[in-house]
């Protein structure tokens, strides 16, 4: 086995793969390319080959590790329980440590993931500036002067909400009516800035349902984007800070998240931190999962909406939550929940994948949009910020008369 490759720790996990190929049809990149190396099985072969010294640690592994969306659909399909998401994060960390990702794009990504996203004041300042640029139309003035790639990236940007919609939540939101319990809320880093309305809807529903909600002020970025980007050590530091922050919340029934990516990362803190992260990991519940488990108090008001629910990858595959959001939506009178042909496959967002791999992201998104367009919903509901932004950009590019919403926003409309 290759000494010092950094992949030695991966080797036992790669041996779990029995090469059955059941993952192939669920893999978005394999469906687009048809290449074995662009499948979960093929990527595991590469990891194992490097670990065993049969394949050099080179650009081949780097390209395939980052072409993968990390959607984890292969985990759902796998009969052997291969933890592909964990293998992928470790492989990307090895690739980065070996210096196989180079150039300005990597430097910008590293700066953003270390110096902007996890630093609340900096991120807020960036969003405030971007909001001003959008409000005065300055982006449209310079857009024709930008390179094609930057124009494409601009097309993915949603409108930054006004400052009033990005205000922070109170640290304690009292329960209403008979008290049913006490929960902590994980607000995330991107969610308060881009989806503050979703966060407010989440705590409003929890309070209305009889739960006191604690929002720890010292909580921070979950580390998912950093881990996906090969910054595993930095992600671990962020995770440790959150363990401390939520420990200070005291006795709680659950830590509730409304972002699939954040929830999946938090539920696997024991993978990063061992015993130190196991308590918090075991407390984490997605908002729809939690409400489905405790049951809704009171009858929802009717909402005459035609809704298609689309599964976020890190909710359905990373957390194993599929039925809960659908059951909650079906409980709303007059809401018509319509199925579409591609609900549990990736939309192509995958964190910042749509920025780093735009061609593959667009190809993956096209299949999803075809299915949604055929179903003709009024609303597309999904529970992850990246999915919301990616699908909104796709709907906008096709001129479809559909809007995006988080399921909790529809529940808030019906319950609060």
Buried (B, 14 or more C-beta within 10 A) or exposed (E): EBEEBBBBEBBEBBEBBEEEEBBBEBBBBBBBBEEEBBBBBBBBBBBBBBBBEEBEBEEBBBBBBBBBBBBBBBBBBBEEEBBBBBBBBBBBBBBBBBEBBEEEEBEEBBEBBBEBBBBBEEBBEBBBEBBEBBEEEEBEEEEEEEEEEEEBBEEBEBEBBEEEBBEEBEEEBEBBEEEBBBBBBBBBBBBBBBBBBBBBBBBBBBBBBBBBBBBBEEBBBBBBBBBBBBBBEBBBBBBBBBBEBBEEBEEBBBBBBBBBBBBBBBBBBBBBBEEBBBBBBEBBBBBBBBBBEBEBBEEBEEBEBBBBBBBBBBBBBBBEBBEBBBEBBBBBEEBBBBEBEBBBBBBBBBBBBBBBBBEBBBBBBEBBBEBBBEBEBBBBBBBBBBBBBBBBBBBBEEEBEBEBBBBBBBBBBBBB
